[in-house]
Amino acid sequence: MKRAVKILEILFLIGMLLMCGAVILAGNGKIPYIFGYRILQVVSDSMQPTISDETCIAIKQVKKEEIHVGDIITFVSEAPDIRGYLNTHRVHEIIQDTESGETLFITKGDACMAPDEYPVEYEQIVGKYAGELPFGKWIYRGIIFLTDRTHYFIVVIVPLLFCCMSYFKQLIAALLGKEKDAS
């Protein structure tokens, strides 16, 4: 029984450290790759019924040649209402710019009537849709829950403080124990 509790404590600590690492990495405005994939939250219903809103998806970085009509891509949008934010839509058409010769991707949300007004350049593409995460809605709700500072403090910071206090207590006990042995 004690061994099972110790294993659970270690797993909890590892989970907390991984969560803190992800928060630190995501805190600089960049979404980290995990085994070649990025995990994103879906906040709109523009891709219904293919992708549910309020869920999490995985995207994978791909080369330009790997993107075809019908693929779902995530890109940095140039649309004025969401400029600079990520958008996930289906490739509706691939065209060549007559002036620059550059490949442009015309996208469209599955729930939208018309294609997006602004074409997407390859440099704007973050990745290609790889799938919806299992339990994606629960993960999404957990992320939303943790974005509240009070919840984050209670769920992440307080347990980390207790872990640190426990380790400091063990360290002090070990140091005092060594000093008693030396005298």
HELIX and SHEET records of a PDB file:
HELIX    1   1 LYS A    2  ALA A   26  1                                  25    
HELIX    2   2 LYS A   64  GLU A   66  5                                   3    
HELIX    3   3 TYR A  122  GLN A  124  5                                   3    
HELIX    4   4 GLY A  136  THR A  147  1                                  12    
HELIX    5   5 ARG A  149  TYR A  152  1                                   4    
HELIX    6   6 PHE A  153  ILE A  157  3                                   5    
HELIX    7   7 VAL A  158  ALA A  182  1                                  25    
SHEET    1   A 7 TYR A  37  VAL A  42  0                                        
SHEET    2   A 7 THR A  55  LYS A  60 -1                                        
SHEET    3   A 7 ILE A 125  GLU A 132 -1                                        
SHEET    4   A 7 ILE A  72  VAL A  76 -1                                        
SHEET    5   A 7 LEU A  86  GLN A  96 -1                                        
SHEET    6   A 7 THR A 103  LYS A 108 -1                                        
SHEET    7   A 7 VAL A 120  GLU A 121 -1                                        
END                                                                             
